[in-house]
Amino acid sequence: MNTLFLHCRPGFEGEVCAEIADLAARLDVPGYSKAKPGSACAEFVCSEAADCERLMRSVRFNQLIFPRQWARGAFVSLPESDRISVLLEALADYPVCGSLWLEVVDTNDGKELSTFCKKFEAPLCKALLKAGKLVDDAKKPRLLLTFKSGREVFAGIAEADNQAMWPMGIPRLKFPREAPSRSTLKLEEAWHHFIPREQWDQRLAPGMTAVDLGAAPGGWTWQLVNREIRVTAVDNGPMAESLMYSGFVVHQRADGFLFRPRHPVHWMVCDIVEKPARTAAMIETWLGEGLCREAVVNLKLPMKQRYAEVRRLLDRIESGLAERGLKVSIGCKQLYHDREEVTCHLRRHGK
């Protein structure tokens, strides 16, 4: 079990390799990363199984930027028949797990395997229960089986509290027909990822105030209004009429990078297409000057050195806010509904 297997958005395998190699180097974990372009996955191969386990225990999954899911384990070759017996033999030295997820990579070939996984899950689960390798215990590690094909599977495990919330890291969110654009799912997914569900009623409460920079036509504003949050929508473009009729929205035709609210707001959200360095500077201003308490902002990515650039900008924001003497928690993730971008969440603590 000396291999760390990571899911990602197709085309971002290099970013996953760069990120996990960087973290391993910082933790003095020997190993190397590898990936095939377009495969929607990457591997980090450690010298020893103990190194792989130490890497996963030293890093919180929700702090990773580009990986969607991870597990440590090994690849298993499967025959055309009696796959279960071969799997049980391969899992003999694995710990008893408290749950099972069958996963595929996010490619066309992977999607074709989904039907096989659905049919295979029930008999496999039954066999694992009978063999004593699977019990109903949410505190125990999860067994994550990622099928590369019907003949090859990565048999991995991850701690129950240190992995993705959904299989393959893909949330099952339904697009609300009333929303003006599909970008609305970006903000909803961001809330799921960055804010514990039991805190939504407190941190996304009716009557709060928000500013949506680059709001038109209103996909992100719709999410805020749906929580009965009063929104100043800033954009020179038109907003959806249904949002304007809601009574929760004031439309300001202005440049989102120049706009400043008269009074501090609870939330600032922004999905403007702009150079990431300019957006990062804007984030620092809003949090640094106390214009908002929390923010969700997308950083559009350059074509090359994307992990290095994101890391540089996050360090810049963090150091800039620290110089102001502020305590701000910063999270960053390439969400499933993101494309050539990452989503940042910032929360100011104290006054």
C-alpha angles and dihedrals in degrees: 000000000000098000128090111206118201132189121212145160111289109264095029098083091112091054091052091050092049093047098047092043089052092051092046091051091051090052093044092240110154117224145090137251127227139173143164114239112256094013095114090226143072138194135218111200115203127202091238136018089239090059091054091050091048091051092053093045092050096051128060111224093219089061093060115101109201108022115092096192138356142192137169120230141085142284118262125201113220130205122229090256137027092029091158095062091050091048093049090052091049091049095050093105095040119104121255107273130213099214142010132225123183109205140179131196119264098257133104090259089049093051090053088059093057093086091052091050093051091053094042098048100074098050091042092050090050091051093047092051091049092049091051093242094115130048134166100259121126092198095061122084119279121242108228116192113188112192114211087178138335087277101045132048135171107227106205142159133207132183113264093241098040109062142065120307092229134039109277087002091277115135120217099228123161118223108239109230091216093061116101095226142010090247085083088082091063092065094042091052090047090057091050092050101042105030123057108239093236089061097054095093090054102040098033097039128159112262095033120128130235143176120216110199114205089010105163127149088012112245093140093036088057091060091052094046090048086061089049091248116152110240136200102204110204117198139113088225127082123275123221109272092227090063093049090052091054093079091227098091134077113188117216115189100213145112107282092217093055100041120106124180119238090230131025115269133208095236139026118187127181136179100168119151102237141125107293094232091060092047091049091053089051091051091053091051095050095048095034095053093043094244090140139014098216134014140191112197133168120224112207110222130233120236096251137035090016098163092046091050094048091048091049093050094046090051089049093052092046095049092044093054092044090055087057089055093246129145108219127163113219128197129178131187140161096231124207092252092049120097122184090355147068128227121233126199121195128183125188116217124206124003 
